[in-house]
Amino acid sequence: MQAYETLAVLHLGTVVPAFFIGTFLLFRRKGDRAHRALGQVYMLLMLITATLTLFMPARVGPTLLSHFGYIHLFSLSVFILVPSAYLAVRSGNRRLHAGNMLGLYLGGLVVAGAFAMTPGRMLYRLLIMG
């Protein structure tokens, strides 16, 4: 298996559980011990998945330095939103925490996932083209 494909498998191995944990957390009661524990796992998975993507060169669209594409902006947003959400909740700012976490979920998982499913991308070829 080539390096890109290995990174893609590792990326899916972190982003898929992050999606399910994030979805679960989005719809359940907030603030209890389980929420905090799962939230930490979710944030860690998101940081790992964003880090993995930095090593994956963009294969669709224009690139910066022959490596980074528009999709890498979602990775950058993860590196901003996760610490911001963590610091917000630690300081008692639940509203900012909730907004950051919703933005992380929608941008980092839903929108980025939708972009990953566009023609020409690896996930599209795997899931749609078979």
Number of C-alpha atoms within 10 A of each C-alpha: 6 7 10 13 12 12 18 19 12 15 20 15 13 20 22 14 15 23 19 12 18 23 13 13 18 15 8 9 10 13 12 8 9 12 17 13 11 16 20 14 16 23 22 15 21 27 20 17 24 23 17 17 20 18 15 19 16 19 14 14 10 12 15 10 8 10 14 19 18 15 20 21 16 18 23 15 15 27 16 13 22 22 14 16 24 19 14 18 15 11 10 10 13 15 12 16 22 16 14 21 24 16 18 24 21 14 18 25 22 14 15 18 16 12 15 16 17 14 13 12 14 17 19 16 13 10 9 11 9 7
